[in-house]
């Protein structure tokens, strides 16, 4: 009896706001985008996302992508390193950081915060 390797299929549903992905076979991490946290008149605002994880031990690098350019990214845990480039916000933190992690995504370039949507996320553990 021969075993046949079947290549895994990965699909992305841009209509979904959350998902669970495995990192190196250990634990799970989930990101949920809740929507508008604060509005700054007609010049953008802040979106609210939450990340939570279990069964992960190590340093997590989380990349969250959006449908608009991210001008600033922040968290409620000062130990988290946050940065942004284009439509991606990146967070690097120890698995011992505040869990769940509150994430703020700023739009300062004049587009509506009401139109901001999370399009996906990936993470790795080292």
N, C-alpha and C positions, 0 to 999 in steps of 0.2 A: 504494500500500500504506500503510495507516494503522497506526500503532503504538498499542497499547492499554496504558495505564498500569494496572499491577496493584498495589494497595495491599499493602505488606508485612504479614505476619501475625506477631505476637509471641505466644508462648505461655510460660506459667510452669508448670514441673513441680515442685511442692513436695516431691516425693520425691527430687529431685536435690540433691546437696550441692555441686555445682560447675558452672561454666559459663564460656564465653568470650564476651565482648561487645566490639564495636568502639567506639572513642571517636573521633568526628569523622573516621573513616576512617583513623586512624593507629594502628598497633600493636594489641596485645592485652593484656588483663589478666585474670587468673584468680584466684579465691579458692577455697580448699579448706578445709572445716571438718573437723578431725581428731577432735574429741570432747573428752573430759575430760582436762584437763592436771593438775588438782589438786582434791582434795575437802577441804572444810572441815567435817567432821562432817556433821551434818544441816542445816547452814545455808548451803548453796550451794557455791561453788567457782569454778574458773577453767576455761574452755574454750579450746582451742587452734585457731587458724586460721592459714593461710599465704596470703599474696598474692604473686604473681609477675607480671612484665610484661616485654614486649619491644617494641621499635619505638616507644616512647612518649617524647616529648621535651616537657617542660613541667611544670606543677604538676598533680598528680592529686588529685582529691577522690573518695574511695571511701566509699560508704554500704553497710553490710552489715546486713541485717535478720535478726532471730531470732524464735523463737516465744515468747519470754519477755522481760520487761523487763530491760534491760542496766543494771547499776549502775555499772560502770566499764569502760573500754577502755584498753588499753595496747599498746605495741609495743616491740621490742628496739632501735629507732633513736630516739635522743633528739631528732632533728630533725623527727620526725613529730608533728603536732598531732592529738591524739585527744580525742574527746568522745562523749557518748552522750545520747540522749533517747528515752524509751520503749523500743521494741524495736529501735532503730536505733543502730549505732555508726558514727561518721564519722571518717575519717582524711584529713588533708590533708598532702601531702608532694611534694617534688621527685622527678622521675623518676630522679634520681641517688641516691636513698635506698637503704638496704640492700635487696638483691634476691636471694633472696626475703625478704619482710618477715614476721617472726613476730608474731602478734597474740594478745593475751590478752583474753578476755571474762569479766568477773567477775559472778557472781550473789551478792548479799549479803542477799537479802530472804527467805531461808528455803525457797526452792524447790530441787528437786534439780538439780544440775548434769548428772546423767545424762540428764535430759529435754530439755536445751538442744539445739536444732537450728537451723542456718542455713536461712532460708527464701528468701534471694536476695541479690543485690548489684547495685549500679549504680555507674558511675563517669563522671567527666567530666575533660577535660584542658583547661587554659587556658595 
